[in-house]
Amino acid sequence: MEALATRLSNLDSHVEGAIRVVMFYDTLMRRRVDLPALARASAGLAECVTGIRLHSTGQVTRMSPAGTEAGVAEPVSSRSPITLDDEEIGEVWLERGGVANPLDEVVLDRLAIAVAGVVERYGPARTTMADPALVELVISASSDEAGRARALRLLGFTPDRPVLVAAVCAELALDRVAAAVCPSRPIKAAEVSGTSVLLASSLGDFPAGVRAGIGADSCPSRAWSEAQVALRFTTARTPVVRYPDLGALALLAQLPAEALRANADVAAVAALSSEDLETLDAYCATGSLRRAADLLHLHHSSVSRRLEQIGKVLDVADPARMKLALAAFRLL
């Protein structure tokens, strides 16, 4: 590379400078530097404040030529997008008060490539849609451990961090759901065989209009099975269900649908009007006529009359039986 640079320098000093910039960043990448080190080295090279921003976290790193965090922002003289897997994940820029340097474009180009390399090595840059084939490898029961580990690594997850698996049904676009529930930690979303999947290192609150079942097993394929079961138990009142919270109710998911439909209690719940079904749901959730009335914004006497009506086809005096029938109905 040095010999090539020397030969080209006889032809064009700009070409020589460009090659030296390339060599500079190649050296940084071999040393596996992090984002602050990249910004610091770039600021020293360009002799002006250099900035890096990742869209996923909103994290901004600005360094001065002195190697310290930059203070008051200077005018941005040039900027370049950071691209990873054909997706813009952030941007880099130079804050140069005067005329741009002829090599600024080369510096920003190589800096953007270096940042993408750091992000790919240490984790995904943003919460976004992933390659469905990779996600399928992670959650498939037929995947071997080596293939699963490789798929997780390519998705940006590190071996030392557990991966949560969620099955999602949402009115929002899946990438927006992912961005909302995990804005600063690794998360990937994909549609696999018509089902929405989230893989994440942690999960926060889900936005309105989203139902999600979350698995708990340390093996992603078993966690995926759990997540699908948990999703079946979600309701408008309980939009997010974690598999461990189901307890023995999860056993219902193993029963054939025909057996559930044939049960007299389940059939009675299925025959209820939407109004009575909502009342039964509120009563089972609260265990109290008055609290159910508050939840439904009704007078307790109205709820009492509805429960009397429901009692003609279902034993409302047995809370456990009611809850079981309602849970079985949800599975259908």
C-alpha positions as CSV (number, residue, x, y, z in Angstrom):
1,M,0.0,0.0,0.0
2,E,2.9,2.4,0.8
3,A,4.5,1.6,-2.5
4,L,1.3,2.2,-4.3
5,A,0.8,5.5,-2.5
6,T,4.3,6.6,-3.4
7,R,3.8,5.8,-7.1
8,L,0.5,7.6,-7.2
9,S,1.8,10.6,-5.4
10,N,3.9,11.3,-8.5
11,L,0.7,11.6,-10.5
12,D,-1.7,13.4,-8.2
13,S,-1.2,14.7,-4.7
14,H,-5.0,14.4,-4.1
15,V,-4.9,10.7,-4.9
16,E,-2.0,10.2,-2.5
17,G,-3.9,12.0,0.2
18,A,-7.0,9.9,-0.4
19,I,-5.0,6.6,-0.2
20,R,-3.4,7.8,3.0
21,V,-6.9,8.5,4.4
22,V,-8.0,4.9,3.5
23,M,-4.9,3.5,5.1
24,F,-5.6,5.6,8.2
25,Y,-9.1,4.1,8.7
26,D,-7.9,0.6,7.8
27,T,-5.5,0.8,10.7
28,L,-8.3,2.1,13.1
29,M,-10.5,-0.8,12.1
30,R,-7.7,-3.4,12.7
31,R,-7.4,-2.0,16.2
32,R,-11.2,-2.5,16.7
33,V,-11.8,1.0,18.1
34,D,-15.1,2.2,19.3
35,L,-17.2,5.1,18.1
36,P,-15.7,7.8,20.4
37,A,-12.2,6.7,19.3
38,L,-13.3,6.9,15.7
39,A,-14.7,10.4,16.2
40,R,-11.6,11.5,18.1
41,A,-9.2,10.2,15.5
42,S,-11.2,11.7,12.6
43,A,-11.3,15.1,14.3
44,G,-7.5,15.0,14.6
45,L,-7.2,14.0,10.9
46,A,-9.6,16.6,9.6
47,E,-8.5,19.2,12.1
48,C,-12.1,20.2,12.9
49,V,-14.9,19.0,15.0
50,T,-16.3,15.6,13.8
51,G,-19.7,14.1,14.7
52,I,-21.4,10.7,14.6
53,R,-25.1,10.1,15.1
54,L,-27.0,6.8,15.2
55,H,-30.7,7.0,14.3
56,S,-31.7,4.1,16.7
57,T,-30.6,5.6,19.9
58,G,-30.2,9.3,18.9
59,Q,-26.7,9.0,20.4
60,V,-24.5,11.8,19.2
61,T,-20.7,11.7,19.5
62,R,-18.8,15.0,18.8
63,M,-15.0,15.3,19.2
64,S,-12.7,18.2,18.8
65,P,-9.2,18.1,17.1
66,A,-7.8,18.3,20.7
67,G,-9.3,14.8,21.4
68,T,-11.9,16.1,23.8
69,E,-15.7,16.3,23.6
70,A,-16.7,19.2,21.4
71,G,-18.6,22.1,23.0
72,V,-20.6,24.7,21.0
73,A,-21.6,23.4,17.6
74,E,-19.9,24.9,14.5
75,P,-21.5,25.1,11.1
76,V,-21.6,21.7,9.4
77,S,-19.5,21.9,6.2
78,S,-20.2,18.4,5.0
79,R,-22.0,15.3,6.0
80,S,-22.4,11.7,4.8
81,P,-25.0,8.9,5.6
82,I,-23.9,5.7,7.4
83,T,-25.3,2.7,5.6
84,L,-25.5,-0.9,6.8
85,D,-27.2,-3.7,4.8
86,D,-28.6,-1.1,2.3
87,E,-30.2,0.8,5.2
88,E,-29.3,4.3,6.4
89,I,-28.6,3.9,10.1
90,G,-27.1,7.3,10.9
91,E,-24.8,10.1,9.7
92,V,-21.3,11.5,10.1
93,W,-20.3,15.1,9.6
94,L,-17.5,17.7,9.8
95,E,-18.0,21.1,11.5
96,R,-15.5,23.3,9.6
97,G,-16.0,27.0,9.8
98,G,-14.1,27.9,6.7
99,V,-13.8,26.4,3.2
100,A,-14.1,22.6,3.0
101,N,-10.9,20.6,2.6
102,P,-10.6,18.7,-0.7
103,L,-10.2,15.5,1.2
104,D,-13.3,16.0,3.5
105,E,-15.5,13.9,1.3
106,V,-13.0,11.0,1.5
107,V,-12.7,11.3,5.2
108,L,-16.5,11.2,5.7
109,D,-16.9,8.3,3.3
110,R,-14.3,6.2,5.2
111,L,-15.6,7.3,8.6
112,A,-19.1,6.2,7.6
113,I,-17.8,2.8,6.5
114,A,-15.8,2.4,9.7
115,V,-18.9,3.4,11.9
116,A,-21.0,0.8,10.1
117,G,-18.3,-1.8,10.8
118,V,-18.3,-1.0,14.5
119,V,-22.1,-1.2,14.6
120,E,-22.2,-4.5,12.8
121,R,-19.6,-6.0,15.2
122,Y,-21.0,-4.8,18.4
123,G,-24.7,-4.7,17.8
124,P,-27.5,-3.4,15.5
125,A,-27.6,0.3,14.9
126,R,-31.3,0.7,15.0
127,T,-34.6,-1.0,15.7
128,T,-35.7,-2.2,12.4
129,M,-36.9,-5.0,10.1
130,A,-34.5,-7.9,9.8
131,D,-33.9,-10.6,7.2
132,P,-36.8,-13.0,7.7
133,A,-34.5,-15.9,6.8
134,L,-32.2,-15.1,9.7
135,V,-35.0,-14.7,12.1
136,E,-36.5,-18.0,11.0
137,L,-33.2,-19.7,11.7
138,V,-33.2,-18.3,15.2
139,I,-36.8,-19.4,16.1
140,S,-37.0,-22.7,14.2
141,A,-37.0,-25.9,16.2
142,S,-35.1,-27.6,13.4
143,S,-32.1,-25.2,13.5
144,D,-28.8,-26.5,15.0
145,E,-27.2,-24.5,17.7
146,A,-24.3,-23.4,15.5
147,G,-26.6,-22.1,12.8
148,R,-28.8,-20.4,15.4
149,A,-25.8,-18.7,17.1
150,R,-24.5,-17.5,13.7
151,A,-27.9,-16.1,12.8
152,L,-28.1,-14.2,16.1
153,R,-24.6,-12.8,15.6
154,L,-25.5,-11.6,12.1
155,L,-28.6,-10.0,13.5
156,G,-26.4,-8.1,16.0
157,F,-27.0,-10.0,19.2
158,T,-24.0,-10.9,21.4
159,P,-23.6,-14.3,23.0
160,D,-23.5,-12.9,26.5
161,R,-26.9,-11.4,26.4
162,P,-30.2,-13.4,26.4
163,V,-32.7,-12.9,23.6
164,L,-36.4,-12.4,24.3
165,V,-38.9,-13.6,21.7
166,A,-42.3,-12.0,21.1
167,A,-45.2,-12.8,18.8
168,V,-47.0,-9.7,17.8
169,C,-50.3,-8.7,16.3
170,A,-50.4,-4.9,15.6
171,E,-52.3,-2.2,13.9
172,L,-49.0,-0.3,13.6
173,A,-46.2,-1.1,11.1
174,L,-43.9,-3.7,12.8
175,D,-40.8,-1.5,12.5
176,R,-42.6,1.3,14.4
177,V,-43.7,-1.2,17.1
178,A,-40.0,-2.3,17.5
179,A,-38.8,1.3,17.7
180,A,-41.4,2.1,20.4
181,V,-40.8,-0.9,22.7
182,C,-37.0,-0.9,22.5
183,P,-35.5,2.4,21.4
184,S,-32.0,2.0,22.7
185,R,-31.3,-1.8,22.9
186,P,-30.8,-4.4,20.2
187,I,-34.1,-5.5,18.6
188,K,-35.0,-7.0,15.2
189,A,-38.5,-7.4,13.7
190,A,-39.6,-9.6,10.8
191,E,-42.6,-11.3,9.3
192,V,-42.1,-15.1,9.3
193,S,-44.7,-17.2,7.6
194,G,-47.3,-14.5,8.0
195,T,-46.6,-14.0,11.7
196,S,-44.9,-11.0,13.3
197,V,-41.7,-11.7,15.3
198,L,-39.7,-9.5,17.6
199,L,-36.2,-10.6,18.8
200,A,-34.9,-8.3,21.6
201,S,-32.4,-8.0,24.4
202,S,-35.1,-6.3,26.4
203,L,-38.7,-5.2,26.0
204,G,-40.4,-2.1,27.3
205,D,-44.1,-1.0,27.1
206,F,-45.9,-1.8,23.9
207,P,-47.9,1.1,22.3
208,A,-51.7,1.1,22.0
209,G,-53.2,-1.1,19.3
210,V,-50.6,-3.8,19.8
211,R,-51.1,-7.3,21.2
212,A,-48.0,-9.4,22.1
213,G,-47.2,-12.7,23.6
214,I,-43.7,-13.0,25.2
215,G,-41.8,-16.2,25.6
216,A,-39.5,-17.0,28.6
217,D,-37.4,-20.0,27.6
218,S,-33.7,-19.4,27.2
219,C,-33.9,-21.4,23.9
220,P,-35.3,-19.0,21.2
221,S,-37.2,-21.8,19.4
222,R,-39.0,-22.9,22.6
223,A,-39.5,-19.2,23.6
224,W,-41.1,-18.7,20.2
225,S,-43.6,-21.5,20.9
226,E,-44.4,-20.0,24.2
227,A,-44.8,-16.5,22.7
228,Q,-47.4,-17.8,20.2
229,V,-49.3,-19.5,23.0
230,A,-49.2,-16.3,25.1
231,L,-50.5,-14.2,22.2
232,R,-53.6,-16.4,22.0
233,F,-54.5,-15.4,25.5
234,T,-54.3,-11.6,24.9
235,T,-57.4,-9.4,24.9
236,A,-58.1,-5.7,24.5
237,R,-58.0,-5.4,28.3
238,T,-54.8,-7.5,28.6
239,P,-52.9,-6.8,25.4
240,V,-49.5,-8.1,26.5
241,V,-49.2,-11.6,28.1
242,R,-45.9,-13.2,29.3
243,Y,-46.0,-16.9,29.1
244,P,-44.9,-17.6,32.7
245,D,-47.9,-15.5,33.9
246,L,-50.3,-18.1,32.3
247,G,-49.3,-20.8,34.7
248,A,-51.6,-23.9,34.3
249,L,-53.8,-22.0,31.8
250,A,-51.1,-22.6,29.2
251,L,-52.1,-26.3,29.3
252,L,-55.4,-25.3,27.6
253,A,-53.4,-24.5,24.4
254,Q,-52.4,-28.2,24.1
255,L,-56.1,-29.3,23.8
256,P,-57.6,-29.8,20.3
257,A,-59.9,-26.9,19.2
258,E,-62.7,-29.4,18.7
259,A,-62.6,-30.4,22.3
260,L,-62.8,-26.8,23.5
261,R,-65.7,-26.0,21.3
262,A,-67.6,-29.1,22.5
263,N,-67.4,-28.0,26.1
264,A,-70.7,-26.7,27.4
265,D,-69.2,-23.8,29.3
266,V,-67.1,-22.7,26.4
267,A,-70.1,-22.9,24.0
268,A,-72.1,-20.8,26.5
269,V,-69.5,-18.1,26.5
270,A,-69.3,-18.2,22.7
271,A,-73.0,-17.6,22.5
272,L,-72.9,-14.4,24.7
273,S,-73.5,-11.0,23.1
274,S,-70.5,-8.7,22.9
275,E,-72.0,-6.6,25.8
276,D,-72.3,-9.6,28.1
277,L,-68.9,-10.9,27.0
278,E,-67.3,-7.6,28.0
279,T,-69.2,-7.7,31.4
280,L,-68.0,-11.3,32.0
281,D,-64.4,-10.3,31.2
282,A,-64.5,-7.3,33.5
283,Y,-66.0,-9.4,36.3
284,C,-63.4,-12.1,35.9
285,A,-60.6,-9.6,35.8
286,T,-61.7,-7.7,39.0
287,G,-63.5,-10.4,41.0
288,S,-65.9,-7.7,42.2
289,L,-69.2,-6.5,41.0
290,R,-68.5,-2.9,42.0
291,R,-64.9,-2.9,40.5
292,A,-66.3,-4.4,37.3
293,A,-68.8,-1.6,37.2
294,D,-66.1,1.0,37.6
295,L,-64.1,-0.6,34.9
296,L,-67.1,-0.6,32.5
297,H,-68.2,2.9,33.6
298,L,-71.6,1.5,34.5
299,H,-73.8,1.5,37.7
300,H,-73.3,-1.6,39.7
301,S,-77.0,-2.5,39.3
302,S,-76.5,-2.6,35.5
303,V,-73.6,-5.0,35.9
304,S,-75.7,-7.1,38.4
305,R,-78.5,-7.4,35.9
306,R,-76.1,-8.5,33.1
307,L,-74.5,-11.1,35.4
308,E,-78.0,-12.4,36.2
309,Q,-78.6,-12.8,32.5
310,I,-75.3,-14.6,32.0
311,G,-76.1,-16.8,34.9
312,K,-78.9,-18.4,33.0
313,V,-76.4,-20.1,30.7
314,L,-73.2,-20.1,32.8
315,D,-72.5,-20.7,36.5
316,V,-71.3,-17.3,37.6
317,A,-71.1,-18.4,41.2
318,D,-67.9,-20.3,40.4
319,P,-65.2,-17.8,39.5
320,A,-62.6,-20.4,38.6
321,R,-65.0,-22.1,36.2
322,M,-65.9,-18.8,34.6
323,K,-62.3,-17.8,34.1
324,L,-61.4,-21.2,32.6
325,A,-64.3,-21.0,30.2
326,L,-63.4,-17.5,29.2
327,A,-59.7,-18.4,28.7
328,A,-60.7,-21.4,26.6
329,F,-63.0,-19.2,24.5
330,R,-60.1,-16.8,23.8
331,L,-58.0,-19.6,22.5
332,L,-60.6,-20.2,19.8
